Amino acid sequence: MKKLLLWTMPVLIVAVVAYVWARGSRVDLGEMPTGTQFFVAADGSAEGDGSLARPWDFRTALLQPPAVKPGDVINVRAGTYLATKNEYFHSKLIGAAGKPILVQPFSGDHVIIAGGIEIDGSWVIFRDFEVTSDDLDRLSLQPTSFPTDVLQFVGFNVFASNVKVINNIVHDNSAGIDAWAEAPDNEFYGNLIYYNGWQQALDGKMHGHGHGLYMQNISGFKNIEDNI
């Protein structure tokens, strides 16, 4: 397996397949949080208490209700979770060193997130989701890298440190996984990433935009391994 050593670089762009190793250990899939179990359902609500009988909606759970503590687990029941137009699902969850918060489908359920997840809180793990877009219009007429006439989100848009994104299927978004300079010490492992990006019509020609993986690094490390 070919690996690229990444220490401190201003910008690293990785397309589709990446094997990147840096300081820090590879994620151990056997060491997942096992704290208090909370639940999310497609028909859940902000008035729920996160129990199996009274689950939260996905957006509410990601805002870290007071009951959710470091080391806890948020289980998402089967279904499709549709983001509001032009608004990500914002994860404000914050775990702690040695006690990350785990967000995962419940007991092997198939969960589709139709809209991007922006991760703004540290020490969190997202795993085993399908993240895609319900809007397949990929054509932009605007000469910019941030067009407003293409409505897909970035699948995972990471702005926080100590985040793990594991074993997700990420497709048909404006980009697959982006992790920015303010998000050091992250791991991206085992994700299947395809059909992301858009076409820009400019000067009578079509130009491709968007990335499978887009990484910036100024400090710390990013482990990017076994993604396709």
GIDA-V590952 format. One line per field, one symbol per residue. ss: DSSP state (2 for helix, 1 for strand, 0 for the rest). A space follows every 50 residues. Layout:
# GIDA-V590952
ss=???
This chain:
# GIDA-V590952
ss=00011000001111000111100000000000000011110000000000 00000102222200000000001111001111000000111000010010 11111000001111001110000111100111000000110000000000 00011111000011110011100011111000000111100111000111 1100111110001111000001111110
